[in-house]
């Protein structure tokens, strides 16, 4: 897939320090918002109400995408431990496994694992997605001590799980969410998946991800799939937790 063209835009007379820092980190063109059409970009990355947002320039497109963990608080408090995500990872009474989220994306599942009390290392290889994720975490922890403490056990790294020289210690659970069928009925989730498909492309490395996970996981590998998608590998899962639109395949390792 051809890489999407993205520019960073500012709306004041001059770019501020955050916008300049983002430009230096991502090495993308930086321009005034009114000048953005001259770049024929597919997406604009910009700050709105202190949140880093990604907006498609297509004539018909969803609104801006940003990471807002406050919207997940209700889900986190609403029978969290009864959710298939947590069941599949073996999180329950007295059980808080260490988890590697090898394909973190916008961080929804890493957030829920962490709120449940697990130590989570989350990897995201795409620099645009990682910038959105980092911004969302930073804004969340700045809300107060409660929020900062809640995410103190979440570590995010801008790394590719499949890079040959990656340094990762073994963990109890490796969690994989290969892209990309939309797995939620919510408009925000569908918008997120649509944007990520365009920015990142579809992940065709499912079998490679699974093979690497087998070398890292101690107890289990959990794979998130669309409800009717094929298994990620030739091996059938030991367990599957099915929801209305998605399922979690569990591969036990001992």
N, C-alpha and C positions, 0 to 999 in steps of 0.2 A: 504494500500500500504506500502511495506517495505521502511523504510527511506533510502534515498540515502546516501552513504558514501562519505564524503568530507574531503579533507586535504587542509591545507594552505601551499603554496610552496614559497620559496624565491630563487633567482638566483644569489645572491652575496655569498661571503665567509661565512658571518654571516647574520642572519635576522636583518633588520633595526627596528627602533622604531615603525613604523606603522604596520609592520608584527607581532611584538611581542604584540602590543596592540590588534590587531585583534585576535590573538590566545587566549589572556586572555579573551576577550569579548565573543568569540564564543565557547571557550573550545574545539577546534578541534586540531588534530595532526598538528604539524609544522615540515616541513622537507625541505631539499634542493630539487629543481626541479628534479634533476637527480635521487633522491631517491624516488620520488613519486610513481613510478610503484610498489614498494615493498609493498605499503599499499593497493593495489587492490581497489583503490577508484573509485567511479563513476564520481566524479568531482574534479577539482583542482581550488582553489581560490587563486588568486595571483595578484600582482600589475604589470601593464605594462604601461609604459609612464605615471606614476602617477595615473592611473585609476585602481580601483579594478575591476577585471574581473573574470568571472566564465567560466571554460572550461570543456566540457565533455571529458572523457577519452575513449569513445567508438571509435572503429576503423573508423566508418563512422559517423561523427558528424559535426554540424555547428561550426563556429569559436567562439572565446570568446565573452561572453556577458557582457556588462557594461552599466551603465546608463549615457547617454550623452544628456543633455537637449539642447545643442546647435543645435542638429539635429531637434529639435522641433520648433526652432525659425521661420522657414519659415511657418510652419503650423499655428503658433500663429499669424503671421502677414498677412496670406492669408485668408481674409474674415472670421476671427475668429468667429464673432458673427452670421454668417450664418451657422455655423456648427451645426449638430443635437445635439451634446453633450451639447452645450451652450443653444440651444433652449429648450431642454428637462429640463434643470435645471432652466429655467426661467430667464436666464441671458440675459439682453437686455438693451435698452435705459433707463437709470436711475434706473436699477434694478441690484443690486449686492448682491444676497443672501449669507448668511453664509452657508457653505457647509461642511458636514462631509463625507469624502471619507472613508467608513468603511472597504474597501478591497483594499488598495492602490497599492499593487504590486510594479511595477517598477516606478510608479508615473506619468505616461504620462498624465492621465486625471486630476490629482491634479495640475500638472504644468499648463495645459491649463486653468483650472478654476482660478488659481491664477493670471496668466498673464492677464486674462480678468478683474481682479480687485476685485475678491471675496476673503474673508477670508476663508481659507480652513484648516481644521484639517484632517490629513491623518493618518489612522491606518494601520499598517502592523504587523502581528503576527509572521511571520517566520523570525528567526534571520539572515539567509543568505540573504534573499531578503531585509530585512531592512538595512543590511550592504551595499548592492549594492546601494540602494536608498539614504542612508545617504551620501555615497561617491559621488554620482552624484550631489547631492545638494551642497555639500561642494565645489566641483570643479567648479560648475557653479557660485556660489556667489563670488568665488575668481577671476573671470574674470574681475570684476570691479564694480563700484558703481551702474551702471545701472542694472546689473544682480542681485546684492545683494538687491537693492530696489524692484526689480520685485518679488522676493520671500520672502520679509519681512512679507507677510501675510500668509505664508505657515508654518504650524506647523505639524511636523511628530512625531508620537508616536509609540513605539514598544509595541503594545498591541493587544489583541484579542477582537474584538467587542462583542463576545459572552461570555467573561469571566464574572462570576456572580457579581464580585465586581468592575466592571469598573465604573469610575467616568467621566461622560460626560454630559455636559449641553445640553439642547435642542438647535437645530439649525433649520434654515428654510428648508434646503434640506439635506436629507440623500441620498448618492449615493452608489449604490451597483454594483459591477462587479464580480459576482460569477464565479469561474473558470469552464470550461476553453476553449471552442472552440476558435480557432484563429479567430480574428475579423478584420484582416487587410491582404491585399494582399502583404504587404512589407515583404521582407526576414527577416529584423531585428525583426519585430513583431512576425513572425512565429517562429523564433529562440527563442525569449523570452518566448513565450508560451510553446514551447517544453521543454525548460530548466525548467521553473517553474512547469510544470506538473510533471517532474521527481523529482524535489527537494521538492516540497510542497505536491503534490498529488492533485487529483480532489476534489473540494469542493462539498460536498453532503448536506450542511447545508443551502440551499437556503431559505427554509421556515422559519427556525430559524432566519436567518439574516433579513428576511422581518418582522417578528414579532417584533424583537428588534428595527428595524428602525421605526416601527409605534409608538413606545414609545418615540422616540427621535425627529423625524421630526415634524415640526410645519406646514409647507405648503405642502410639496410634498416629495415623494420617487421616485427616478429615478433608474431604473434597466437596466443595459447594458446586452444585450443578442445577441447570434448569430441570424441571420435574421429569421431562421425558428425554433428556439427553443421554447418550451412551456413556458407559463408564469411561473413566479417564485412561484406564489401561486394560490389558487382557485379563487381569486379575479381578475377580468379582469381590465387592466389599463384604465384610462380615456383617455389617449392619447398615441400614438406610433409614433416615428420618425424613419423611415426606411431608411437605406442606402443600398449600394450594397451588403454588407456582414454582417451587424449588424443592430440592432435596439435599441432604447431607450424607454422603457415602463415608462410612467409617471402615478403615483398614487397620485391624489390630495386629500388633507386631510381636506380642509375647503372650 
